[in-house]
Amino acid sequence: MQLVIGIGNRIRQDDGIGPLLVESLERSEGVEAIAVHQLTPELAERLGRAGRVLFVDASIEEGSVSLDRVDPAEPRGLGHSLSPSGLLFLTEKLYGGAPEGWALSIPGTSFGLGEELSDQAQSRLPEARALIGAWLKEGEGSDG
């Protein structure tokens, strides 16, 4: 199974781009898509059943949309919120393995209160959707 996790808050402008993208995905067999405000330890169980995971999130860094590999890394602390690498690490420890991890970062410019994306974030949606589609196609038939 492939798991796509959209991270962010839909009422914080560009921060909502991860959930927006994930909620707009067409449903297909072998793909689970969820939207969350933050990555919590409770998600490790879902990751434990996945063969691949894609974390989709806004970035405050300037630049372009990027798709990068994420490896498990021990978190600095186990609080209520984890980084993608920390969640993969926790999954590995709890379930004896972690899925192949990837992060899709979409630069944003506006993170105030509001539900509308900035023009810059809106302009990056087609590229982000294309990268998600390519990532899903690449993983078709993967176990997990």
N, C-alpha and C positions, 0 to 999 in steps of 0.2 A: 504494500500500500504506500502511496505517496501522500504526504501530509503537507498542506500549505497553511501557514499561520499568518494572518494579518494582524499586526501589532499597532495599537494606537487608540487615540480618543477622537471620535467623530465630531465632538464639539470644540476641538482645539485646532481648527482650520487644517493646515497641511499635515498635522499629526494623524489625521484620520485617513490618510491615503492608503495605508496597509489594509485596514478593514474594508474600505471602499473597494479596493481591487479584489480582495478575496470574496466579498459578497457578490461581486459581479461575475465571478467565474461560472461557466456552465458546469453543471454537475455531471460527473462521469464515473463509471465503475473503476474502482481501484484508487480513487482520489478522495481524500477527506479535506475539506476546507473549513477553517474556523477563524473567527475574529475575536481578539482578546485585547484588553486594555494594556496588559503587561504579561510577561512570561512568569508563571508561578510554578513552584515545585509540583503541584498537582498535574501539570501537563506531562510530566515524565512518563506516566502510564500510557498516554497516547503515543508518545514518541517511541516507547518500548515495542509497540506493535507496527511501527512504520519501517519501511526500507529506506526511504529518503524523506527529508523534511526541508521545506523552503520557508524561511522567515522573511516576511515582507514588511518593511518599516520605512518611515520617513527618516531622513537624515538632516542634521543641521549643518553638515559639511557642504561647502560649495562644490560644484563639479557636475558630473553627469550621473545618470542612472548606472548602478554597478551591480553585478552578480558575482559574488565571491564565495569560495569554499569556506566553511566554518568547521573547525576541529574542536573536540571537547577540551575544555580547560577548567581547572579547578577554580570555582568562584572565590572571591575574597571573603565572602560570608554567605551564610544561607539565610537570607531574609525572605520577604514575601515576593520579591521581584528578582529575576535572574537575567543574565545576558544569554543570547543563543548558545554560546560556547559553554557557559555554566549549566544551562539546562541539558545540553548534550552530555556533559560530564556527570551530572546527577543521574541521568537515564542510564548511562554506562554502569555506574556504581550499583544502582538499584536493580537493573534488569540484565546485567551481564553483557551488555552491548548497547550501542547507540546507532541510530540511522545515519546515513550519509547526510551531512548538513550543508546547507547553502543559505546565503543571505542576499536578498535583493534590497538595495538601499536606494531610495528615491529622494534626492535633495529637495528640501522645502525652504520656504523663506518666511512664512507667516504662521505663528503658533499661538496666536491670541484666541480669545473666545469667538466662536462662530463656526458654522457648519460648511461654509464655502471654502473650496481650495483656492489658493492664489493662482494667478495666471501662469506663473512659472511651474507650479505643481501640475496644473491642468495640462500644460504643454508636454509634460513628461509621461502622462498616462498611456499614450499609444506605445511608446517604447517599453514601458514597464509591462504592459499586457503582452506584448510580443515576447519578451524574455520569459515571462511566466509560461506562456504557451510552448515555447521551445524547451524549457526545462521539463514540463510535463511530458512532452512528446519523447524527449530523450529517455525518460524513466518508464515509459510504457512497458508493461510486462515485468517490471522489477518485483522481486519478492519482498515480503516484509509484513 
